[in-house]
């Protein structure tokens, strides 16, 4: 949903005119264009944004890479190995995009074949895995054989490695390791917690 509102300007060029939008809009971009109308000079403000109800119910803004999949929004941005980062940085990056590290609720989401960090960890309580959004239940797992194993006592974050030998199976890994993460499915938002 996009919001439009006409705001009349001042006809006195020495008096500033303040106008407020009737509904708050989260602006992604604002474009200001000079224009002339009926012999008067003015400015046109174009706001690419979304009203609060739109933000909650869509993958806006789609042009930044968010897309629908299974009634959820996933961020599809970047190429393989664009950025390598640890789990904490990857989570922070997703939050900056308005999402969270991906919550994988079912096999079809897991099958996106993404070598990446996901939002699952046992950082808070050893061997009790929880999603980083703090609300989604763990409905699905796809652990590799003998995982999670907390090798060396330092593996608390979950990645999905992809190679000739292992594809789509989860591994508990050291959170400080740097993995590629600008890949489809890394960040997620929307969809009721635990909805698959």
C-alpha positions, 0 to 999 in steps of 0.5 A: 500500500502506498500513501498519497496526500496533496499538500497545498503550499503557501502563496506568499513567498516570504512565509514558510509553510509546514504540512504534516502527513495525515498518516505516518510513513516510513520513508525509504527515499524522498525525491524533491522536484522543482515544478511550476504550476499556474505560473507559481514555482513550487516543489514536489516531494515524492516519498517512496515509503510505506504506512505502518500497516503496509510494513507489517503485512508485506515485504516492502520495499521489494526493490531492496531485495525482500521477497515473499516465500511461504508467507514470509519475507526473505532478503535476496541480496548479494552474490556468493562470497560478497561478504564474509562475517561472523554470526553476530555481524550477520545478525546485526546486518539483518536487523539494519535491513529490518529483519532478523537472521533467517528462521527455517521452519520447513524443508522447502525453506531449507532447500533454498541451498544457501551456504549461510548463517541462520538465526539458530543458536544455543548461546543462551543455554548450552544445547537448548537451541532457539531462534534469534528473533526470540519468539519463533519455536523450533519446528524444524531442524536439519542437522548433519550426522553427529551434529550438533556436537559443540566441537571444542566447546565453542560451537554455539551458532548454526550455519548451513554449509554447502559443498559436494559432500554436505548440502543443506545439512546444519552444523553448529559452528563457532560464532566468531568464524566468518562465513558468506552471508549475503545470500538469499534467505539469510534475513527474514521478517514477517509471517507469524512466529512458527508459521510454515 
